[in-house]
Amino acid sequence: MAIGFFREDGVIKPITKTKTKKVVVRKVSKESFEGGKIANLKMSLKTEDGTLKIDTPIRWETQKVNKLVKTEWRTTDGILVKVKYLGGGKKRKAFVDVDGNERSKDEVILVQVLPDGERQEITPFKQTTAIKAEARSKVVMNEFLPTAFLEVWADSTDGQKQLRQLAWYLLRSGRVAAVRSFARGTGKTAYVGFLYPVLSPDGKTFGMEMMISENRRDRQRWMPSEPSEVVEPEEEDEELKPDIPELF
């Protein structure tokens, strides 16, 4: 039964009690794992080594994210406003400031918040009509938190032929068609997209699906993949602290 694992030459390999690489048991501070909410995880799995029983307290919290393009609606004199839909039956789009006052659309601009905190005016995104994509490993898609999933299809013989060819290439190569910028409509939000095929259960039909995201995942709750011991902060091995892996 595996007691840990490691990556070697791009391949994930198990660490077992009988067959393993040289392992130094790390002492990691319990302080690193504080916070979140508490629950208990319980399950039973049949494996080639027998039955694996999981019954352990865990902690959980909503995953942190980094917005790809942070934007705000502001008045020309710098007041933050939000888009709201006002009215009874047929609602209308309105810009409302923090005091609840409606502001004229002529005095509202879209600004991008830059990493250094500076703000610069930008033109609102328009609905994408020309999608440019490039083949990338599907692993990249896992670094983005899904906002929505779009169904994509063609309505012509040639269009469906080309999508079949694309689907086969992506299935065979383990890649997705990555889209660097996509907007569903006019407004303040742009997304990255990842297009990939989906097969029906009988394999006789297929569809194309595009996952779109406006947020990159910011994973913070890393645990050692090699055997370790959780200890009080003063007992932690300073020279053996787990490294946060580079995602790209």
Residue, then its C-alpha position, 0 to 999 in steps of 0.5 A: m500500500a502506498i504511503g506517499f508518492f513522488r514525481e520522477d521524469g514527469v511520472i508519478k511513482p508510489i512510495t511503499k514500505t517495501k519498495t521506495k526511494k530514500v525518504v527522510v520523514r519531514k517534520v512540518s509545523k501544524e501551524s501551517f494547517e490551521g484555519g478552515k472548517i472541520a469535518n470528517l472524511k470516511m470511505s472504503l476502497k478496494t485496491e490491488d493491495g486490499t481494502l483501503k479505509i479512510d476515516t480522518p478529520i479534515r479541514w476545508e475552506t473555499q479556494k482562493v483565486n486571482k482575478l485575471v483582469k480586475t475591472e471596476w465601473r467608476t464615475t469620471d470623478g472616481i466614485l465606485v458604482k455597481v450595475k443594478y437592474l431597477g424597475g418593476g416588470k421590465k427592468r432597466k440597467a442602471f449604475v448606482d453608487v455606494d450611497g444608492n444614487e443612480r448615476s448617468k451612464d455618460e459619467v461612468i467609465l470602465v477602469q482596470v485595476l493594475p497589480d500596483g493598485e493604479r487604475q486606468e480607463i479601458t474600453p468595455f469588452k465586446q462580444t467575441t466573434a472571432i475566436k483564436a485558439e492554440a493547442r495546449s496540454k489539458v493540465v493547464m485548464n486545471e489551474f483555472l476556476p470554472t465560471a461557466f461551460l459553453e456548448v459549441w457546435a457547427d451547423s454545416t457539413d464542412g463545419q462539423k467535419q472540421l470539428r470532428q477532425l479537431a475533436w480527434y486531434l484533441l482526444r488523441s493528443g491529450r490537449v485542449a484548444a486554449v483561448r486567451s481572451f473571450a467575452r460573452g457580451t459587452g461589459k466588464t468581464a473577459y475570460v480565458g477559455f478551453l475547448y474540448p470534445v465530449l463523447s456520447p455514451d455510445g460514442k456515435t455522437f460528440g459535442m464540443e464544450m468550452m470551459i470559461s474562467e475569469n479566475r486563476r486558482d490560488r492553491q494555498r493548502w499544500m501537504p507533503s506528498e512524501p511521509s511526514e510528521v505534523v509537529e509543534p512549530e518549534e519542532e519543525d525541520e527548517e531545512l526540510k520545509p515543503d516547497i510550494p511547486e511552480l505551476f508554470 
